[in-house]
């Protein structure tokens, strides 16, 4: 899958050499919720995202939401 999307770019080399990633999410999330179910959902979505902007082989990923939080 990775080879299909990045075959003609230098992105794959840049991604492999990067120390961290910046993920710009396009989905709003309510970070002020105290309900356990909501916190579980938030944890899962921050971990997996939308499945195309998370990289698990890096030290850390900075996640920025649309409202810059």
MODELLER restraints for C-alpha pairs under 7 A, 6 or more apart:
rsr = mdl.restraints
at = mdl.atoms
rsr.add(forms.Gaussian(group=physical.xy_distance, feature=features.Distance(at['CA:6:A'], at['CA:12:A']), mean=6.13, stdev=0.5))
rsr.add(forms.Gaussian(group=physical.xy_distance, feature=features.Distance(at['CA:19:A'], at['CA:58:A']), mean=6.09, stdev=0.5))
rsr.add(forms.Gaussian(group=physical.xy_distance, feature=features.Distance(at['CA:19:A'], at['CA:59:A']), mean=6.45, stdev=0.5))
rsr.add(forms.Gaussian(group=physical.xy_distance, feature=features.Distance(at['CA:20:A'], at['CA:58:A']), mean=5.44, stdev=0.5))
rsr.add(forms.Gaussian(group=physical.xy_distance, feature=features.Distance(at['CA:20:A'], at['CA:59:A']), mean=5.89, stdev=0.5))
rsr.add(forms.Gaussian(group=physical.xy_distance, feature=features.Distance(at['CA:20:A'], at['CA:60:A']), mean=5.33, stdev=0.5))
rsr.add(forms.Gaussian(group=physical.xy_distance, feature=features.Distance(at['CA:20:A'], at['CA:61:A']), mean=5.63, stdev=0.5))
rsr.add(forms.Gaussian(group=physical.xy_distance, feature=features.Distance(at['CA:21:A'], at['CA:60:A']), mean=6.85, stdev=0.5))
rsr.add(forms.Gaussian(group=physical.xy_distance, feature=features.Distance(at['CA:21:A'], at['CA:61:A']), mean=4.72, stdev=0.5))
rsr.add(forms.Gaussian(group=physical.xy_distance, feature=features.Distance(at['CA:21:A'], at['CA:62:A']), mean=6.18, stdev=0.5))
rsr.add(forms.Gaussian(group=physical.xy_distance, feature=features.Distance(at['CA:22:A'], at['CA:61:A']), mean=5.73, stdev=0.5))
rsr.add(forms.Gaussian(group=physical.xy_distance, feature=features.Distance(at['CA:22:A'], at['CA:62:A']), mean=4.73, stdev=0.5))
rsr.add(forms.Gaussian(group=physical.xy_distance, feature=features.Distance(at['CA:22:A'], at['CA:63:A']), mean=6.04, stdev=0.5))
rsr.add(forms.Gaussian(group=physical.xy_distance, feature=features.Distance(at['CA:23:A'], at['CA:53:A']), mean=5.87, stdev=0.5))
rsr.add(forms.Gaussian(group=physical.xy_distance, feature=features.Distance(at['CA:23:A'], at['CA:54:A']), mean=6.90, stdev=0.5))
rsr.add(forms.Gaussian(group=physical.xy_distance, feature=features.Distance(at['CA:23:A'], at['CA:61:A']), mean=6.76, stdev=0.5))
rsr.add(forms.Gaussian(group=physical.xy_distance, feature=features.Distance(at['CA:23:A'], at['CA:62:A']), mean=5.95, stdev=0.5))
rsr.add(forms.Gaussian(group=physical.xy_distance, feature=features.Distance(at['CA:23:A'], at['CA:63:A']), mean=4.74, stdev=0.5))
rsr.add(forms.Gaussian(group=physical.xy_distance, feature=features.Distance(at['CA:23:A'], at['CA:64:A']), mean=6.19, stdev=0.5))
rsr.add(forms.Gaussian(group=physical.xy_distance, feature=features.Distance(at['CA:24:A'], at['CA:63:A']), mean=6.09, stdev=0.5))
rsr.add(forms.Gaussian(group=physical.xy_distance, feature=features.Distance(at['CA:24:A'], at['CA:64:A']), mean=5.04, stdev=0.5))
rsr.add(forms.Gaussian(group=physical.xy_distance, feature=features.Distance(at['CA:24:A'], at['CA:65:A']), mean=6.32, stdev=0.5))
rsr.add(forms.Gaussian(group=physical.xy_distance, feature=features.Distance(at['CA:25:A'], at['CA:63:A']), mean=6.89, stdev=0.5))
rsr.add(forms.Gaussian(group=physical.xy_distance, feature=features.Distance(at['CA:25:A'], at['CA:64:A']), mean=6.03, stdev=0.5))
rsr.add(forms.Gaussian(group=physical.xy_distance, feature=features.Distance(at['CA:25:A'], at['CA:65:A']), mean=5.12, stdev=0.5))
rsr.add(forms.Gaussian(group=physical.xy_distance, feature=features.Distance(at['CA:25:A'], at['CA:66:A']), mean=6.48, stdev=0.5))
rsr.add(forms.Gaussian(group=physical.xy_distance, feature=features.Distance(at['CA:26:A'], at['CA:65:A']), mean=6.50, stdev=0.5))
rsr.add(forms.Gaussian(group=physical.xy_distance, feature=features.Distance(at['CA:26:A'], at['CA:66:A']), mean=5.70, stdev=0.5))
rsr.add(forms.Gaussian(group=physical.xy_distance, feature=features.Distance(at['CA:27:A'], at['CA:65:A']), mean=6.95, stdev=0.5))
rsr.add(forms.Gaussian(group=physical.xy_distance, feature=features.Distance(at['CA:27:A'], at['CA:66:A']), mean=6.86, stdev=0.5))
rsr.add(forms.Gaussian(group=physical.xy_distance, feature=features.Distance(at['CA:28:A'], at['CA:65:A']), mean=6.47, stdev=0.5))
rsr.add(forms.Gaussian(group=physical.xy_distance, feature=features.Distance(at['CA:28:A'], at['CA:66:A']), mean=6.32, stdev=0.5))
rsr.add(forms.Gaussian(group=physical.xy_distance, feature=features.Distance(at['CA:48:A'], at['CA:54:A']), mean=6.44, stdev=0.5))
